[in-house]
Amino acid sequence: MSDWIISISGTETGHHLALGLALLAAFLHALFGALQKGRHDPWLSRAAIDASYGIMAAPIALFVVPWPEPFMWPIFATVFVIHVCYKLLQAMTYTRGAYTVVYPVVRGTAPLFAVIGAGIVFGEHFTWGQWAGVGVLLAGIYGLALYNLRTITVNRETMVPALALAVATGAFVALYTTYDAYGIRATADPFTFLAWFFFIDGWFMPIVTARRWVRLPGSEIVPLLKRGVIGAIVAYFSFGAIMLATRLDKVGEAAVLRETSTVFAALIGWLVLGEKVGPRRTALMALIAVGAVIVEMAGR
């Protein structure tokens, strides 16, 4: 499988596969965000997910895939720090804002920074049409933010810090997307990067939330652990899909296409979490997705 993925990187076949993987990652990441945001404490939800995928990845990392080359350890250390910052910001964001309010801002802010990062790190360049698509996407994002500032009344006192944290979280999404793409391209076997990423990444949140677990009612532990296992499986496919997409094709395009997750987030927030979305916010979320589609079409 690894040899086949490497052989089609940069080809038309690789491009089409990367497109499908980026869209799959979009849906799964919206689902992942809903799992973390659900009725449980977002910090504990994330800890349960991380612990689950760390434990599940251990035997694969240690006994199945080739071990990382020596030069990969500093890369993994940097990846770990970036993801720790991202998780802390994300948990603080979800604690202060409704899922359908903060999620689009998080996911929509990321592409602009990711495109810039991909240009600096990988020498990728967008056409004028693609930049127009990014502009449409950003119009939807910040139009959504302004609309929420004007209309949302629940948790109004935390809306501004929630949106500010969402923008900061989006910046770290772009940072980890770019740097992780660098990491998965640096190692000979892409599955080595994925297995060791999950193994290393899975331990911070369970440790930092240890006191919260002690205070948790016993009746909440089993549901949280179940959510953790489901979230771990979703994370494997979501993160794995977008990382393979960046290995197969352009990092910037994959990052932008993933932000069609805002549409899936709106549906999940409405159908599963019972949050009111409304036609205006739905239209603005769809505008973000339209911008992502323009980026893809203008690049061909």
N, C-alpha and C positions, 0 to 999 in steps of 0.2 A: 504493500500500500504506500509506504513512504517513497519508494523508488518511482512509483507511478505519479504521485503528486509532484515530485521534483521534476519529472520528465515533461509534465504538461504546464509547468509554471511559465507564464509569459506567452502562452499560445492562445488561439481562439477558444479551444476547448477549455483551457484553464480560466479564461475570462468568463465564459458562460457558467462554469461550475462556481466560480467566485461570486457571481451575481446571485445564484441560487442560495449559496451559503450565507451571504450577507442578509438576504431577505429572511432566511430561516433564523438567523441570529436576531433579527429585528423582532420577530414574534416571540421568540423564547426569552429575550431580554425584558420585554414588556411583562411577560408572565413571571419572570424572576423578580422584577421590581414589585409586582403585586403580592408575591409570596412574602417578601420582606416587609411590605407595608401593611399586610392584613391586620387582624385584630390583636395580634401579639406585639409586644415591645419590639420595635425595629432592630434594636441592638441585639436582643436575644434571638430574634429570627435569623439575623445574619450570622450570629455565632453558631447556631444549630446547623445552618447550611454549610458554613466553612468547616466545622468539625467533621461533618459527614463526608464532604468531598476530600478532605485531607486523609481521613482513614481509608476511604475507598481507593484513593490514588496510591497509597503507600506500597502495596504489593506490586502494582504495575511499574512504579518508578524504580523500586529496588530490585525486581526480579524479571521484568518482562522487556522493557525498552533498554537500549544501550545507555550506559551512564554518560552524563554530560562531560564534555571535554573540559580540561582544567580552566580554560579561559572563560567558560560559561559561569563560573561561580560568582565573580563580581557582577555579571549581568543579572543573575538571579537575585543577588543582594539588592541591587538597584530596583529591580522589578518589585521586590517585597516592600521596600520603603514607599514606592509610588502607590502601590495598591493599599497599603495601610492608610496613607493620607486620604485616598479616595474613599475608603470605607468609613472612616471617621466623619468626613464631610457628608457622605450620603446618609448616614444614620442621623446626623444632626438635622439634615434637610427634611427627612421623612418624619422626624419627631415634631417639626414645627409647621409643616404644610400638608394639605390634602394631596393624595397621590396624583390626581388628574391636574393639579395645579403645578406641582414642582417637577414631576417626571418629564413633561415636554420641554421645560426649560433646561433641565440637566442634559437630556439627550440631544436637544437642538443646539445648545451652545457648543457642544463638543466638535461638530464637523468643521466649523470655521478654524478652530485651533488645530485640528487634525490635518486639514488641508495645508495649512501653513507649515506645520511640522513635517509633513511628508515631502513638501518642497525643499525644506532645509536638509533633511536627513537622507532622503532617497532621490532627490533631484526630480520629483514629479512636478508637472505643470498643468494647470487647468486652462481650458480654452475660455474665450469671453462668454460663450454660451453657458459653460459650466459655472462660471462666476455669477452669471445672472441667476442660475438655479440656486446657488448658495444665497444670493440676495433674497429670492422668494422665500426660501427656507427661514432665513433670519427674520423676514417681515412677519411670518407666521409666529415665530417664537416670541418676539418682543411685542407683537400685537396681542398675543395671548397673555403675556405678563402684564401689560397695561390694562387689559380687560379685567383680569383677575384683581388687580389693585383697586379698580373702580367698583367692582360688583360683589366680591366675596365679603361676607359679613362674619362667618364663623372663623374663630381664631385670627381675627383681624389684627390683633396686636402683634402677632408673630409672622404676618404675611411678608413684610419687607425683609426681615432677616432670613426667612425661608427662601425667598427668591434670590437674595444675595448669595446664600449658601448653595443654591441650585446652580448658579452661574459658576461659582468656584468648583463645584463638583464636576460640572461639564468640562472645565479646563483640565481637571485631572483625568477625566475619561479620555480626552484627546491625548494627554501625555502618556497614559498607559497604552493606548492603542498604538501610538507611534513607536514607543520604546519596546513594547512586546513584539511588534512586527519586526523590529530590528533583532530581538532575541531569537525569534523563531526562524529567522533567516540565517542567523549566525551558526546554529548547530546543524550537524549533518542530517539528523533525523528529527523532523518536526514534532513527532510524537514524544520524543525525549523532552523537548521543551514543555509540552502540554502536561505530561505526567508529573514532572518535577515541579512545575508551577503550582499545580493543585496540591501536591504534597507539602511544599514549603509554605504556601499561602494559607493553608487551612488552620493554622494554630494561633494566630494573633487574636482574633476576635473572641474565641472561647476563653482565652486567658484574661483579656482585658474586661470581660463581662462576668468574671467568676463570682463577684459579690452579688450581682443581680440574680444569678442562678440560685444562690443560697436563699435569697428572700422570696423566690418564686413559689407560689402555692403548688402543692404536689399534683393537683388535678391538671395543671397547665403543662407539666413536663412532657408527658407522652404526646399530646398534640403538637408541641413544639418540635420534638424529636422526629415525628412523622413529617412535619413540614420541612425539617432539615434534610431528610433523605430525598424527598421529592425535589426540593430546591437544588440539591447537589447534582441530581441527574439532569435537571434543566440547565444548570451552570455548565456541566461538561459539554453539552451539545451547543449551548449558546456561545460560550467563550471559544470552544474548539472550532465552531463554524466560522466565527469572524477572524480568528487567528489563521486558519487555513486559507480563508479568502484573501487575507493580506499577504500570505505566502505565495498564492497563485497569481495575484494580479495587483493593481495599484492600491496602495494603502488609503489614499485620500478618497477614492471612489467607494471603496468598501465601507469606510467610516461614514460617509454621507448616506449611502443606501441603508445602512443599519438604522438610521434615524426615522425610517418609516415606522419604527416601533411606536411612535407617538399615536398613530391611528389605532394600533392594537391596544395601546394603553388606555385610550378613550373607551374602547369597547369593554375591556376588562374592568375598568373603574366603574362603568355603568352597570354591566351585567353581573359582575361578581362582587365588587365591593359596595355596590349600592350608592355610589356617589353621583350627584347630579352633574351632568356635563353641559347640556343645553346646546341649541343649534349654533350659536355664535362661537362658542369654544370648540365645538366639533369642526366647524368650518376652518378655524384657525389652525387646528391640528392637522386637518387635511391639507392646508396650504404648505405646511412643513413637509408633508409627504410629497406633494407636487414638486416642490423645489428639489427634493432628492431625485425624483424621476427625471427632471430636466437635466440635472447633472449627468445622469447616466446616458440619456439620449444625445446630449450635446457633445459627449466625449467620443462618440462612435464616428 
